[in-house]
Amino acid sequence: MISEHQFATHYSSAWHGITPLADGFWTVENLIVDRIAPPLAPKAPKGMRAVVNETAFRAFCSLHSKPKPVNRSNVLTAIDEQLPESITYVGRFSSAPPLIPKDVDHECRKEAGNLVLRLLHYFRGIEPTTLRPRFSGCGLISECEGDLIEGSCLYEVKAGDRAFRVVDLRQLLTYTALAYAKGTLSFQDIGLYNPRTGVAWRKSLEEVSHSLSGLRLNDTLSALVEQFSGASASR
């Protein structure tokens, strides 16, 4: 079994076969993303960014359903509460020496707070929202978790200091195909939001499917599910 990230990142031959037009499509789409806010000035060391980003998203989830507006004191409290679990989670994927909460200084907490406030501003909870939706595994793909579904759109939050990548699109399509395989596809759009760079992108799944493969959405998703279910998907 592999993760959705591994499938999106490493199985290039499968993706090129199903979505042969993806690279060209994504080159153009990155030029027309929506500018929501100016980029945030970095405050934390780059080596702390994974912990800052994970803590910010967890704090956002804990505050999303609470009465608005949320003040900065509430945000900082949520960050302190989420920090230990975030450090543990990030540490599972890092070979660096383990951190403890006191290693995360005021500048790191301040940067995390800024990310939380931007997330709360963009995802206001006006439409029905499912935080951290679960997707059942299928074939070689393990059960996994997305970021959120707001209204009719599945969003993935990317808080790196970079432009969106085609692998981000593939990750969203992997979640979509998993939902399709189980008959639980409840959204019609997919989107990306980066609170650090201040940009967002959103498109209908039908439009994305036609742009990537020239096929109807059901045909594209069926091809992905078939790839998941294959005894040995080719990389």
LINJOUR-V224452 format. One record per residue. N is the residue number from 0. PSI is psi in whole degrees, -180 to 180 (999 if undefined). D_LAST is the distance of its C-alpha to the last C-alpha in whole Angstrom. Layout:
BEGIN
N:PSI:D_LAST
N:PSI:D_LAST
END
This chain:
BEGIN
0:145:14
1:165:12
2:165:14
3:-33:14
4:-43:13
5:-42:10
6:-42:9
7:-33:10
8:-40:10
9:-19:6
10:61:4
11:-40:6
12:-37:5
13:-44:6
14:-42:9
15:-33:10
16:-37:11
17:-37:13
18:69:14
19:-18:15
20:9:18
21:-43:17
22:-45:17
23:-43:20
24:-45:21
25:-31:21
26:-42:23
27:-45:26
28:-35:25
29:-17:25
30:-12:29
31:29:30
32:159:30
33:128:33
34:113:35
35:-38:36
36:161:38
37:157:38
38:146:35
39:138:37
40:128:38
41:139:36
42:-31:38
43:152:36
44:149:35
45:-33:31
46:-16:30
47:0:32
48:-39:30
49:-42:27
50:-42:30
51:-48:32
52:-44:30
53:-42:29
54:-42:33
55:-43:34
56:-41:31
57:-40:33
58:-41:36
59:-46:36
60:-39:35
61:-24:38
62:-14:40
63:-41:39
64:0:41
65:158:44
66:143:47
67:155:46
68:155:47
69:127:46
70:169:47
71:-31:46
72:-42:48
73:-40:46
74:-47:42
75:-36:43
76:-44:44
77:-39:41
78:-46:39
79:-38:41
80:-36:40
81:-13:37
82:-48:36
83:-45:36
84:-35:33
85:-42:31
86:-44:32
87:-45:31
88:-49:28
89:-35:27
90:-24:28
91:-23:25
92:11:22
93:144:24
94:0:26
95:159:29
96:143:32
97:145:33
98:163:35
99:159:38
100:-33:39
101:-15:42
102:-18:39
103:101:38
104:-175:41
105:-39:43
106:-39:41
107:-44:38
108:-38:40
109:-42:41
110:-43:38
111:-41:36
112:-41:39
113:-39:39
114:-42:35
115:-46:37
116:-38:39
117:-38:37
118:-43:35
119:-34:38
120:-38:39
121:-43:36
122:86:36
123:-8:39
124:17:39
125:-39:41
126:157:39
127:135:37
128:134:35
129:115:32
130:138:31
131:57:28
132:142:27
133:141:25
134:125:22
135:148:22
136:163:19
137:123:17
138:-123:15
139:-5:13
140:127:14
141:163:17
142:143:20
143:178:20
144:129:23
145:-172:23
146:-60:26
147:155:28
148:120:29
149:117:32
150:-121:34
151:13:32
152:131:29
153:120:26
154:144:26
155:132:24
156:125:26
157:119:25
158:23:27
159:166:26
160:66:28
161:165:25
162:161:25
163:151:22
164:161:19
165:-28:16
166:-29:14
167:-41:17
168:-43:18
169:-37:14
170:-45:16
171:-41:19
172:-31:17
173:-46:15
174:-44:19
175:-43:20
176:-35:18
177:-43:19
178:-41:23
179:-42:22
180:-32:21
181:2:24
182:27:27
183:24:27
184:107:26
185:5:29
186:153:28
187:-12:28
188:161:27
189:151:25
190:161:26
191:144:25
192:133:28
193:104:29
194:-19:32
195:-47:32
196:-14:31
197:28:33
198:157:31
199:158:30
200:143:28
201:139:28
202:156:27
203:146:27
204:-38:24
205:-44:26
206:-42:26
207:-46:23
208:-47:21
209:-38:23
210:-32:23
211:-35:19
212:-13:19
213:10:22
214:162:22
215:158:24
216:-46:23
217:-37:23
218:-41:21
219:-45:18
220:-39:18
221:-40:18
222:-38:15
223:-44:13
224:-39:15
225:-37:15
226:-42:11
227:-40:12
228:-10:14
229:146:12
230:-33:13
231:95:9
232:137:7
233:141:4
234:999:0
END
